[in-house]
């Protein structure tokens, strides 16, 4: 029985090791863009009405006045001779993204942004606005109530408070698609997959994973492009459906990204450090000015009260910080733990990393934002 239990425990240990956590993989659809499958930007010019006195001042926004007069004339109202003086109207730009394979009659969201000196678009209604593509053709028509999700209020004394951006808002499902973008997806002989983070190794791995499932169907053309063609018995739609869910372990270069404004540092796991010694210390010089009052003696007929400046200068140099030595090939975890041991701040860590890079000991690219 004892021998049996020993064999059983050994077998379970082997199974546990074999079933350990596998390397995390990403789906191909999450790291590439498919050729032709993209949004198309649309833009249009319109007017928003129904504002509670927060619209454009017509004397400062002639385009708003011209748009209002033109709209009323198309409806049979002549206002050319009238002196329009309303602040319930605002000229706006309307933007949207036409989704790929969008069908005629479908709806999409639009963004509305004020052009003039309007204070808020809250509660306004966008009138019918054609949305144009880069070719000048109308692909959608927008209309609806603008929702800004912001708060803006002001008092008679001039004080005001605002939360969010009241001069920009959205209209959910505010545009109706009128024209489709022609794209013969299913008849494509080949499709190119574009890596969002170009890399030689990742590109080759994608091709190998696809060819392992469908031999001869993929070719890594360069670090950015992997071309695929439908396998026998599949059309392009079926091929893309099968390919996009395959798992790949992406590779990426060693890089350190530094945001000096926010004091943020991001380092990849491939960052390596050559043999280097680091010491970090702070030198603080403090100057204090303490004015003193000098007065003449009692009952003195001469002399005046004066202020005499007194200066106190002190130097404080931080003690106790020793050199930290990193051996060649040190990993990110070693670097971070060592810098934390020195008690450095994010600002100091940025300077240390840049100095290590200057010394040639940081085997990674530094990108400063």
C-alpha positions as CSV (number, residue, x, y, z in Angstrom):
1,X,0.0,0.0,0.0
2,X,2.9,2.4,0.8
3,X,4.5,1.7,-2.5
4,X,1.2,2.2,-4.3
5,X,0.7,5.6,-2.5
6,X,4.2,6.7,-3.5
7,X,3.6,5.8,-7.2
8,X,0.2,7.6,-7.1
9,X,1.7,10.8,-5.6
10,X,4.5,10.8,-8.1
11,X,2.0,10.4,-11.0
12,X,-0.1,13.3,-9.7
13,X,3.0,15.5,-9.4
14,X,3.9,14.8,-13.0
15,X,0.3,15.5,-14.2
16,X,0.3,18.8,-12.2
17,X,3.5,19.9,-13.8
18,X,2.3,19.0,-17.2
19,X,-1.0,20.9,-16.6
20,X,0.8,24.0,-15.3
21,X,-0.2,27.5,-16.5
22,X,0.4,27.9,-20.2
23,X,1.9,31.0,-21.7
24,X,-0.7,33.7,-22.1
25,X,-1.7,34.0,-25.8
26,X,-3.6,36.7,-27.6
27,X,-6.2,36.1,-30.3
28,X,-5.1,37.2,-33.7
29,X,-8.2,39.5,-34.0
30,X,-6.9,41.5,-30.9
31,X,-3.5,42.3,-32.4
32,X,-4.1,42.9,-36.1
33,X,-6.4,45.0,-38.3
34,X,-8.0,43.3,-41.3
35,X,-7.6,45.0,-44.7
36,X,-10.6,47.0,-45.7
37,X,-12.4,46.5,-42.3
38,X,-12.3,50.0,-40.9
39,X,-14.4,53.0,-40.0
40,X,-14.9,55.9,-42.4
41,X,-15.1,59.5,-40.9
42,X,-18.0,61.7,-41.8
43,X,-18.5,65.4,-41.2
44,X,-21.3,67.9,-41.6
45,X,-22.4,71.4,-40.8
46,X,-25.7,72.2,-39.1
47,X,-27.5,74.3,-36.6
48,X,-28.9,73.5,-33.2
49,X,-32.1,75.2,-32.1
50,X,-34.1,75.4,-28.8
51,X,-31.3,76.6,-26.6
52,X,-32.3,78.5,-23.5
53,X,-30.3,81.7,-24.3
54,X,-27.0,79.9,-24.5
55,X,-26.5,79.9,-28.2
56,X,-24.4,82.1,-30.5
57,X,-24.6,85.9,-30.5
58,X,-25.6,86.6,-34.1
59,X,-23.5,89.8,-34.3
60,X,-20.4,87.7,-33.4
61,X,-21.3,84.7,-35.5
62,X,-22.4,85.7,-39.1
63,X,-22.4,82.1,-40.2
64,X,-25.1,81.3,-37.7
65,X,-27.3,84.2,-38.9
66,X,-26.8,83.2,-42.6
67,X,-27.7,79.6,-41.8
68,X,-30.8,80.7,-39.9
69,X,-31.9,83.0,-42.7
70,X,-31.3,80.4,-45.4
71,X,-33.2,77.7,-43.5
72,X,-36.2,80.0,-42.9
73,X,-36.2,81.0,-46.6
74,X,-36.4,77.4,-47.7
75,X,-39.5,77.1,-45.5
76,X,-41.1,80.2,-47.1
77,X,-40.2,82.7,-44.3
78,X,-38.3,85.9,-45.4
79,X,-36.3,87.3,-42.7
80,X,-33.7,89.3,-44.7
81,X,-35.2,92.6,-43.8
82,X,-35.7,91.7,-40.1
83,X,-33.1,92.3,-37.4
84,X,-32.6,88.9,-36.0
85,X,-31.4,89.0,-32.4
86,X,-31.8,85.6,-30.8
87,X,-29.4,83.5,-28.7
88,X,-31.4,80.3,-29.0
89,X,-29.5,79.0,-32.1
90,X,-25.9,77.7,-32.5
91,X,-23.8,76.7,-35.5
92,X,-22.2,73.3,-35.0
93,X,-20.0,70.7,-36.7
94,X,-21.3,67.2,-36.7
95,X,-18.9,64.3,-36.9
96,X,-19.4,60.5,-37.0
97,X,-17.7,57.3,-37.9
98,X,-19.4,55.1,-40.6
99,X,-18.9,51.5,-39.3
100,X,-17.5,48.9,-41.7
101,X,-20.2,47.0,-43.7
102,X,-22.9,49.4,-42.5
103,X,-26.2,48.8,-44.2
104,X,-28.5,51.5,-45.5
105,X,-31.2,52.4,-43.0
106,X,-29.0,51.5,-39.9
107,X,-28.4,54.1,-37.2
108,X,-25.1,55.4,-35.6
109,X,-24.1,57.9,-33.0
110,X,-22.9,61.4,-33.9
111,X,-20.9,64.1,-32.0
112,X,-22.0,67.7,-32.1
113,X,-19.6,70.5,-31.3
114,X,-20.2,74.3,-31.2
115,X,-18.4,76.6,-33.7
116,X,-19.3,80.0,-32.4
117,X,-19.5,81.6,-28.9
118,X,-22.4,79.4,-27.7
119,X,-22.2,78.8,-23.9
120,X,-24.0,75.4,-23.9
121,X,-25.8,73.0,-26.3
122,X,-27.7,71.3,-23.5
123,X,-31.3,70.6,-24.5
124,X,-30.9,71.8,-28.0
125,X,-32.1,70.0,-31.1
126,X,-30.0,69.4,-34.2
127,X,-31.9,70.0,-37.4
128,X,-31.5,67.7,-40.4
129,X,-27.7,67.7,-41.3
130,X,-26.2,65.7,-44.2
131,X,-22.9,64.0,-43.3
132,X,-20.3,63.9,-46.0
133,X,-17.4,61.5,-46.7
134,X,-14.0,62.4,-48.0
135,X,-15.3,62.1,-51.5
136,X,-18.0,64.7,-50.9
137,X,-20.9,62.3,-51.1
138,X,-23.6,62.2,-48.5
139,X,-23.5,58.9,-46.5
140,X,-25.8,59.7,-43.6
141,X,-28.3,62.3,-42.3
142,X,-28.3,63.4,-38.6
143,X,-31.0,64.9,-36.5
144,X,-32.0,64.7,-32.8
145,X,-31.7,66.1,-29.3
146,X,-28.2,66.9,-28.1
147,X,-27.1,65.3,-24.8
148,X,-24.0,66.9,-23.3
149,X,-23.8,65.2,-19.9
150,X,-22.5,68.4,-18.4
151,X,-23.6,71.1,-16.0
152,X,-23.2,74.9,-16.5
153,X,-24.6,77.7,-14.4
154,X,-23.8,81.4,-13.8
155,X,-24.9,84.1,-11.5
156,X,-25.7,87.8,-11.9
157,X,-22.4,88.8,-10.2
158,X,-20.4,87.0,-12.8
159,X,-19.6,83.9,-10.9
160,X,-20.1,80.6,-12.8
161,X,-19.6,76.9,-12.4
162,X,-19.4,74.2,-14.9
163,X,-18.8,70.5,-15.0
164,X,-17.8,68.7,-18.2
165,X,-17.8,70.4,-21.6
166,X,-21.3,71.9,-22.3
167,X,-20.4,73.0,-25.8
168,X,-20.0,69.5,-27.2
169,X,-22.4,66.6,-26.9
170,X,-23.7,63.4,-28.6
171,X,-26.9,62.1,-30.1
172,X,-27.3,58.4,-29.6
173,X,-28.4,56.7,-32.9
174,X,-28.8,60.3,-34.2
175,X,-27.9,59.5,-37.8
176,X,-29.5,57.3,-40.4
177,X,-27.2,55.7,-43.0
178,X,-28.3,56.5,-46.5
179,X,-25.4,55.1,-48.6
180,X,-23.3,52.0,-48.2
181,X,-19.6,51.8,-48.8
182,X,-19.0,49.2,-51.6
183,X,-16.5,46.5,-50.5
184,X,-16.5,43.1,-52.1
185,X,-15.1,41.3,-49.1
186,X,-16.0,37.7,-50.0
187,X,-14.5,37.9,-53.5
188,X,-11.0,38.9,-52.3
189,X,-8.3,36.4,-53.4
190,X,-6.1,37.4,-50.5
191,X,-6.4,39.6,-47.4
192,X,-3.6,41.4,-45.6
193,X,-3.5,41.4,-41.8
194,X,-1.8,44.6,-40.4
195,X,-0.1,44.2,-37.0
196,X,-0.9,47.1,-34.7
197,X,2.5,46.7,-33.1
198,X,4.8,45.8,-36.0
199,X,7.4,43.1,-35.1
200,X,9.3,40.5,-37.1
201,X,8.9,37.7,-34.6
202,X,5.1,38.3,-34.1
203,X,4.5,38.5,-37.8
204,X,6.3,35.2,-38.4
205,X,4.5,33.5,-35.5
206,X,1.1,34.5,-36.9
207,X,1.9,33.0,-40.2
208,X,3.2,29.8,-38.5
209,X,0.0,29.4,-36.4
210,X,-2.2,29.9,-39.5
211,X,-0.2,27.5,-41.6
212,X,-0.3,24.9,-38.8
213,X,-4.0,24.8,-39.1
214,X,-4.3,25.6,-42.9
215,X,-1.0,24.7,-44.6
216,X,0.2,27.2,-47.2
217,X,-2.5,29.8,-46.4
218,X,-0.4,32.5,-44.8
219,X,2.8,34.4,-45.6
220,X,4.6,37.0,-43.5
221,X,5.5,39.7,-46.0
222,X,7.2,42.0,-43.5
223,X,7.0,43.0,-39.8
224,X,3.6,44.7,-40.4
225,X,1.8,42.6,-43.0
226,X,0.7,38.9,-43.0
227,X,-1.2,37.9,-46.2
228,X,-3.7,35.1,-46.0
229,X,-5.8,33.3,-48.7
230,X,-8.8,31.0,-48.2
231,X,-8.0,27.4,-47.6
232,X,-9.7,24.8,-49.8
233,X,-13.4,24.5,-49.0
234,X,-13.5,27.9,-47.3
235,X,-14.4,31.4,-48.7
236,X,-12.8,34.5,-47.3
237,X,-15.5,35.0,-44.7
238,X,-15.1,31.5,-43.4
239,X,-11.3,31.8,-43.5
240,X,-11.3,35.1,-41.5
241,X,-13.7,33.6,-38.9
242,X,-11.4,30.7,-38.3
243,X,-8.1,32.7,-38.3
244,X,-9.2,35.5,-36.0
245,X,-9.7,33.2,-33.0
246,X,-6.3,31.5,-33.2
247,X,-4.0,32.2,-30.3
248,X,-0.5,33.8,-30.8
249,X,2.2,34.7,-28.2
250,X,3.1,38.2,-29.4
251,X,6.7,39.5,-29.0
252,X,7.7,43.1,-28.6
253,X,11.0,45.0,-28.2
254,X,12.4,46.2,-24.9
255,X,11.1,49.7,-24.3
256,X,10.8,52.1,-21.4
257,X,8.1,54.8,-21.8
258,X,8.5,57.9,-19.7
259,X,5.8,60.5,-19.1
260,X,7.8,63.3,-17.5
261,X,4.7,65.5,-17.0
262,X,2.7,63.0,-15.0
263,X,5.8,61.2,-13.6
264,X,4.7,57.8,-15.0
265,X,7.2,55.1,-16.0
266,X,6.2,51.9,-17.9
267,X,8.8,49.2,-18.6
268,X,8.4,45.9,-20.5
269,X,9.5,42.6,-19.2
270,X,12.3,42.3,-21.8
271,X,14.2,45.3,-20.4
272,X,17.7,44.2,-19.3
273,X,20.5,46.0,-17.5
274,X,24.2,45.6,-17.9
275,X,26.6,45.7,-15.0
276,X,26.1,49.1,-13.4
277,X,26.4,50.8,-9.9
278,X,23.8,53.3,-8.9
279,X,23.8,55.8,-6.1
280,X,21.0,58.3,-5.5
281,X,21.1,61.1,-2.9
282,X,19.6,64.5,-2.4
283,X,21.3,67.8,-1.5
284,X,19.0,70.4,0.0
285,X,20.1,74.0,0.6
286,X,17.8,76.1,2.7
287,X,17.9,79.9,3.1
288,X,15.8,81.5,5.8
289,X,15.3,85.3,6.1
290,X,14.3,86.5,9.6
291,X,14.0,90.3,9.8
292,X,14.9,91.9,13.1
293,X,13.9,95.3,14.4
294,X,16.6,97.7,15.7
295,X,15.4,100.6,17.8
296,X,17.3,103.6,19.4
297,X,17.8,103.9,23.1
298,X,15.0,105.2,25.3
299,X,14.7,109.0,25.3
300,X,17.2,109.2,22.5
301,X,16.8,112.3,20.3
302,X,18.7,110.7,17.4
303,X,18.3,107.5,15.5
304,X,15.3,105.8,13.9
305,X,13.7,102.4,14.0
306,X,15.0,100.2,11.2
307,X,14.6,96.6,10.1
308,X,17.8,94.5,10.0
309,X,17.8,91.3,7.8
310,X,19.2,88.2,9.3
311,X,19.9,85.2,7.0
312,X,20.3,81.5,8.1
313,X,21.7,79.2,5.5
314,X,21.8,75.4,6.1
315,X,22.8,72.4,3.9
316,X,21.2,69.0,4.3
317,X,22.7,66.1,2.5
318,X,20.8,62.8,2.7
319,X,23.0,60.1,4.4
320,X,22.8,56.4,4.4
321,X,22.2,55.7,0.7
322,X,24.7,53.2,-0.6
323,X,25.7,52.1,-4.1
324,X,23.3,49.6,-5.6
325,X,25.0,47.2,-8.0
326,X,23.1,45.4,-10.8
327,X,24.8,42.5,-12.4
328,X,24.8,42.0,-16.2
329,X,21.5,40.8,-17.6
330,X,19.4,42.0,-14.6
331,X,15.7,41.8,-15.3
332,X,13.0,44.4,-14.8
333,X,12.0,43.0,-11.4
334,X,15.6,43.3,-10.2
335,X,15.8,46.9,-11.4
336,X,12.5,47.9,-9.9
337,X,13.2,46.3,-6.5
338,X,16.7,47.9,-6.4
339,X,15.4,51.4,-7.2
340,X,12.6,50.9,-4.6
341,X,15.3,49.9,-2.1
342,X,17.0,53.3,-2.7
343,X,13.6,54.9,-1.8
344,X,13.6,57.0,-5.0
345,X,10.6,58.9,-6.2
346,X,9.1,58.5,-9.7
347,X,10.8,61.8,-10.7
348,X,14.2,60.5,-9.5
349,X,13.6,57.2,-11.1
350,X,13.2,58.9,-14.5
351,X,16.5,60.7,-14.1
352,X,18.2,57.4,-13.0
353,X,16.9,55.5,-16.0
354,X,18.0,58.2,-18.4
355,X,21.4,58.3,-16.8
356,X,21.7,54.5,-17.1
357,X,20.8,54.8,-20.8
358,X,23.4,57.5,-21.3
359,X,26.0,55.2,-19.6
360,X,25.1,52.5,-22.2
361,X,23.9,50.0,-19.5
362,X,20.2,50.0,-20.3
363,X,19.5,47.5,-23.1
364,X,16.2,49.0,-24.1
365,X,14.7,52.0,-26.0
366,X,13.6,55.0,-24.0
367,X,10.6,56.9,-25.3
368,X,9.9,60.2,-23.6
369,X,6.3,61.5,-24.0
